[in-house]
Amino acid sequence: MALDFEQVRDAVARVPGIPIEGDDPVFAEPWHAQAFAIALSLHQAGVFTSTEWAETLGDEITKARISGDPDDGSTYYNHWMATLERLVEKKGLTNLQTLQDYSNAWARAAERTPHGSPILLDSSDFD
């Protein structure tokens, strides 16, 4: 599903903290844009509501502040990822163990991949 720019702008307007240049979001890292796109796509698919997203993101930010997060914007997309993980587990799309297994596999694959080359997972990454 392609992202509709009007929907992106609407999402940006409803979620505080997203850096904006003109009418468009600006992302410091490629994975920030990917996390944004995943969240928007799941919302568009009806996996969670705007209210569920906002409440869960707010809860993640609050927990991070209590744990000493610098709350300077540098960790904002870490909160997005934590929110995505919580919601996809809550909605039964996956579980935390599977997310951890893939995270570990990606780390192993990244370690063996030369800089500048695409990271490719294979079955040995899950051992």
C-alpha positions, 0 to 999 in steps of 0.5 A: 500500500502506497502512502498518501501524502495527505494522510502523511501530513494529517498524521504529522499534524496529529502527532507532536514531536515530528520534525517538519520542514515546510509541510513534510516530515524530516527524519534524521535516520532512514529507520525513523522514516521506516518506523513512521511509515510502518505506524502510518500503514498499520493505522491505515489498515485499522490495526490500531486507532489514533487514540490507541497510538497516542496513549501508548506513545505517551506511556512510552515517553513517560516511562522513558522520562522516569528512567532518565531519558534526556527528553531532548528529542534525540530518542523520540523514534526509540519511543515510536519503536517501543510503541509499535512493538507493544501495539503489534503484540497487543493486537496479536500480529506477533509476540515479543519473542519473535521481535527479539529473535529478528532483532538478534538475527539482524544484529548477527547479519549486520556484523558479518556484512561489509559496510555499504552492502545490503544486510541479508538475513539467512537461516543461520542468523536465527541460530 
